[in-house]
Amino acid sequence: MFERYQAKIEEYCNSAGFQIPVGFGRHDAERYVAIDLDSEPPKLVAATWADELDVVNYLVKHAAGRKTQVLDFKDRRELTFNGKSGLLKGEAF
């Protein structure tokens, strides 16, 4: 089933004090998002992903060494990169 995530993501980010980049609304939002916690204030990454493998690819190639929070807006879970090739489900949000 197709779901729309943009409003949910924006609401979450606004309530948590995360900055939303201007480019966020350019494409349909997917279920997985990343928050760059090293930014001041913490900032939503403009790209979103439908596939866990794409999230892992982003973490390895673009967010290595940065504190990054990954959220699944379909299952409403925080995800943790296992350091290899997958994401582990964490706490509900």
N, C-alpha and C positions, 0 to 999 in steps of 0.2 A: 504494500500500500504506500502510495506517495504521501509524504508529509512535508509541511512547510516548517522550516526551522528558524528563519530569519528573525521573526518577532520574538520567539522564545530566547534566542541567543542574545538579542539586543536587550531584552528585559533583564536577563541574568547579569549581563555585563554592567548595565546601568546600576543595578542594585548592589553589585559587588565592587563598584568603583573602578572597573576596567575600561580603559579608553577603547573606543571603537574607531578603526581607521576609516577614512573617507572612502576608500575603495571597497569596503565590505559589501555594499549593496549592488555592486556591478554584476554579480552572478548569483544564481540561486544558491542559497546556503544548504550545505549538506550536514549530515548528522555529527561528524567529528570536527571539533575545533581545537585550536591551540591558543594558549594565553602565554605571552612572553612576560614572565614574572621579573625578569631583569630590567625591564623598561620602567621608567618612572613617570607617570603611574604605570602599573601593569597594563599591557596592551593586547587586545585581540589580534591574532594574525589574520590578515584579510582573506586568505585562502581557507576553504573548508574542504572536507573530504568525505566521500561515501564509502571508502574502503580502508580498512586498517593498514594494509600494506603501504598505501600512499602516505598515511600518517607516519609510519615508521621511516619511510624514505625521507620525508621532510625532517624528522628529528635527527636522522643520521647526517644528512647533507647540509642542512641549513640551521639547525638549532643545537648542534654539538657544543657542549660547554656552557650552554645557557640554561637557566632554570625555566622550564616550560611545563605548564599544566595542560593536560589533554582531557577533554570532556566529550562524552558521548551523549548527545541530546536526544537520542531515541530511547536508550535504556536508562538515561539520567544517572550515569555513573562516571566517576573520575577514573581515568586510565593511567597506568604507569608503564613506561617503556621498560622491558626486561633486559635491555642492554644488548640484545641480539637481533631478533627478527619478529618480535611480537609485543602485544600490549596485554597487561594484566588488569582485570577489573578490580576496582577499588570501591570506595565508599559511594553511597548514593548522594546526590545533591539536589 
